[in-house]
């Protein structure tokens, strides 16, 4: 685990957090501008010195009491909003700089999961990656270059790269330093929509391959929904919520809205295609859902988002309905919504939480109470990655 406890007071702002975060996967630090996301990230990096703070990373103390490990001695990679590449160096030169930072770190400190096949070690044809390098470093460089799709950029200077390309190079440079913790501070904030859509698939692939934790600062709901495993919601320097993404989004005591509405994000697997109707079935422990077919191969893991407003409830399964997704579920809790006429209902669907929004009148008419078996009719399912 990563244990982070910081209390810091500035004129007009204070940070006061005590968090335990997982040591693998992507943890999103989410909140509006000024909520303390970047301040917390800088404190973890050691760029913001917080007297009396405590930071334990996977059993190793980086700060406690009077002890403070300076930033340059912390095995971290940091990716800023702007790529901050050295303008006088080529992409290869920038990557070499990252490799040099790893010189004094143990060779066993690999940050990627073992390759599933030898093909994952192959660099793009003609990339010329890592010529003359020792075998282990050569393979690592090849794999990172291949993972981020930058093999054809190695001879270019940063001023000849697009914004998305610069960020991919910056991420590769950070990874080549063999960090034990990767920090990203709104890495897509400076990019237009097209460049964001260009880089998000690389971040999703990185999510699958990384064997170290990644702390990802964002105020963009789509990024959090596509990438995060764990969610920390910050407001005015305090952590309002912290926990696994789906569980945190399904909380009724503090409905977390990623964008326009409350809802959950589920990890699912593409199970089948229906070519006649251009649909794909995705499966999760609670059952199967039909979504629009985007050509994703069977067996691929993806995510879907289900908004509470798109879920209605019935005591019995309804036949002859236009709603094709209907799943058995159990009511686990009811809570108030933003308007007094509405309530949120938390459901258990095969061990996976869902949310439904109903009027209090409908909830009463159905006799909803914890433990009641119902059918969840899901009107819309958004495939998000």
N, C-alpha and C positions, 0 to 999 in steps of 0.2 A: 504493500500500500504506500501511497504518498500521503504523509500527514503534514498539513500546512495550517499553522496558526499565526495570524498576524493582526496586530492592532496598531493603527497609524492615524494620527490626527493632523489634518491640514486646515487652514482657514476655509470654512465652507464645505469641507468634505472630510469624512472619516471612513477608514476601512477597518472592519472588525469581523474576521472570519475564523472558523475553526473547522477544517474539512479533512475527511479521509477519502481519498480518491483511489480508484483501481490502478494497478501497475501494468495494465495492458489495455489496449483499445484506445478510442478517442473520447476524451472528456471535453464537452463543450462548455465554455464559460459564456453564458448567454444573458443579455440584458440590454437596456437602452443605453445610449451615449451618456457617459458620466456615472454609470452604475458601479464602476470600480474594476471592470474586467482587466484592463491593461495594467492598472496599478498592482493588482494581484499577480498577474503574470510576471511583471518586472520584479516583484518581491521574491517570487520563486526563482527567478533567474539570478538574483543577487544584485540587480541593477538598482533596486530601490531598497536601501538599508532600513530595516524596521527593528529598532531596539526591542529586545525582549521577545522577538519572534521565534518560531520553532518550525523547522522544516526537516523531515525525515523522508528520504527517497529510497524505497526498497531496502529498508534496514540501515541505510547509511545516513549519518547526521551531517546535514549541510549548514544548519544553524540551530543553536540552542544556547540560552544564557549568554555568556560572553563570547562563545565560539561562533565564528562567522567564516564560512568558506567563500573566498572571493569568486567572482563570476568566472574568471579565466581558469579556475581550478575545478569548476563544476562541469561534469560531463553532460553538457546540454547542447542542443542545436536550437537556434532561434531564427525564425523567419518573420520578418517585419512586413508591414503593409506595402512598403516599397522594397523592391528586391535588394537594393544596396549592394550591387555587384561592383567589383573593381573595374572602372571604365577602361583602364589602360591594358587590361588582361583579356585574352580570349576566354571563351567558355571553358576550354580545357585548362587554362591558367587559373580560373576561378575555382574549378574543381580540384586542381592540385593544391590550392591553398587549404581547402577543406581537408584533404588527405593529410597534409602536414600537421594539422591540429590533432590528428589521431595518433601521431608518432609515439606518444608515451602511454597510450591506452593499450590494455592487453589484447592480443590477437583474438582471444576468444569472445571479445565483446562485440559480437555481430548483432546488428540491429534488425535484421530481416529473418523471417522464418526460413527454415531449410527449404531449398527449391524443390518443387514437386517433380521436376524433371530436368534433365540436362539442358533442354531447350531454354529454360529460364536463365541460364548462364550466358547465353549467346548474345553478343552485342549486335546492333544493326549492321548489315553488310557494309563494308567500306568505312566504318566509323573511325578506325585507327585508334580505338580507345586504349589507353594505358600501355602504350608501346614501351617495352623494356622494363615493366614493373614486375616485382615478385609475384608468384602465382596467386597467393591468397588475396593480395591487394588488387591484382589484375581482375580476378573473378568478381570481387565485390564492386569494383568500379564499373565493370561491364554490366553487372546486374542492375545497379542503380540507374545507369544511363539508359538501359533498355526499359526499365520500369517507368521512367519519366519521359521516354520518347524524345531524347535530346541528342542522340548520336549524330544526326546530320547538322547540328549546330556548333560542334566543338571548335571550329576554326573561326567562328564569328566573334566580333566584339559586342558588348551589351547594347550599343546604340543601333545595332542592326537586328535586334530581337523585338518581337511584340511583347506587350505587357504580360501575357500568359506564358510566353517562352521564358521571359526573365524570371518569373516566379518559379517555374519548374527547375531552372538552373539553380536558383537560390535554395530550393528544397534539396536538390541533389547535393549541393555543397554542404548543407547542414548535416545530411545523412552520412556523408563521407568522413565527418569528424567522429564517427562512432559514438553518438550521444547515448546516454542512458535515459534521457528524457528529451522529447522534441516539443518545442513551444512555437505556436503560430499565432501571431497577433493580426487578426482580420486580413489574411493574405490575399483575399479576393476583393477587398473594399475599393481598391483603386482601379479595378478593371470594369470595363463595360460588360453588358449582358453577354455578348458573343464570346468575349474572352473568358468570362466566368464559366460558360457552358463548355468551353474548350478544356479548361483545367480541372473541372469537377470530376470527370471520369478518372483522371490520374490520381486525384486524392482518394477516390473510392478504391482504386487498385492498391494504393499505398496502405489504406486501412486494412485490406486483406493480408498484406505482406509484412507489415511492421510487427516486430516482436518486442517493442518497447512502448511505453505510454506516450500519448500525444495530447497536449492541452491546447485546445483550439478556441480562440476568442472570436466571437461573432455576435452581431445583432441581426443577422439574416436568417429568418425561419427556414428557408429552403435548404441552406447549408447544414443547419443543425439536424433537420429531418433526414437528410441524405447520409450524413457522416457520423453522427454521434452515437456512442454506446451508453455514455453516462452524461447526465445533464446537471449543471450547477446554474441556478437562476439567481442573478445578483440584482440588487436594487439598493441604491443609496449606501453602497459599501457593505451591505449585509447579504448573506446567503439565505434567500427565501426558501430554497428547496435544493436538495442534492440527492441523486439516486439514479438507478438505471433508467434509460430514456423512456421506455414505454410505461413503467411503473410510475415515474414522476409525472408524465403527461396525464395519467389516469387518476391523479389525486383529486379528491373532491373538496378537501379542506382548503386547497389553494389551486384552483384550476389554472393550469399553465397553458397559455395560448401561443402557439407558434404561428403568428400571423392573425388571420381573420377570425379564428374560431378554436374552441377546444376540440381535442381529438387525440388519437393515438397513432403511433407509427409501429408497424409490425415487420419483422423479418420473415420473409416467406421464400418458397422455392417454386420456380416454374415447373409445373407437373405435366401439362398437356396443352395442345393447341387445337382449336376448332377452326379449320380453314374456311368452312362454309360461312361462319358468322364473324370471322376475323377476331376471335376471342382467344384468350389464354387462361388456363386455370392455374392459380397459385395456391399452394398448400401451406398450412401452418398447423400447430397442434390442435387448434379449435375446429379445423375443417378445411374446406376448399372455397375459393372465391374466384368468380369470373371477372376478368378485366379486359380492357382493350389490348389486342395483340400488338406488341411493338417489335416482334421479331426476335425476342430474347430466347436463346436456346433452352430446351428442357434441361433441368438440373441446375440452372444458374440461380444463385441466391440474389434476391432483390428485396426492395422495401416497398410497402404500400402505406398510404395514409388514409385513415378513416375518421371523418369528422363526426362529432356528436350529433350535429344537425341532420346528418344523412342516415341516422339509425333510428328506426321505429321499432316498437315492441308489440308483441301479440301473445295471448295466453296459449293459443294453439297455432299450429302451422297453417298458413293460408295458401290454398291452392288457387290456380287461375289468376295469379297476380303478375304484373309486369316486372316486379322486383325479383330478379333471378338469384340473388344471394340471400339466403335465409338460413341461419345457424342456431342450433340449440344453445342456450346460455342460462346462467343462474344469476339472479340479482344478488349483489353483495353489499351495496350501500346506496343511499339516496342523499343528495345534497342540494342546497339552493344554488341557483344560477344568478347571473347578473340582474335579471329582471324578476320581480316577485311572482310573476305568473309562471315562471319556468323552473324546472328542476333538472339536475343532472343525475343520471342513473349509472352507477358503475356495475359492470357485468363481468362474470367469469366465463370465458369461452374456451374450454379445454385447457384451463390453466393460464390463459392469456387474457389480460384485461381489455375491455372495450368500454366506451362511453356512449350513452344515448341522451338526447335532450328531448324532454316532453314538457307539456304543461302540467302543473300540479293537479289540474282537473283530470287529465288523462291518467296520471299515475294513480290517483284515487279510484277512478273507475275500473282500472285493471287490478286494483288491490295489491299494488307492488309493495314488497317488503323483502328484506334480506332472506335468502334461502328459496325464494320463489323461482320455479322453472319457467322460462319464457322462450320465445323465438325472437331472435334479433334479425330484423329485415334491413338489409344494408343497401341503400339506394344508390350510392356512389362510392367507388374505390379508386383512389388516385395512385397510379404506379409512379414512384418518385426516384427510382434508381435501381 
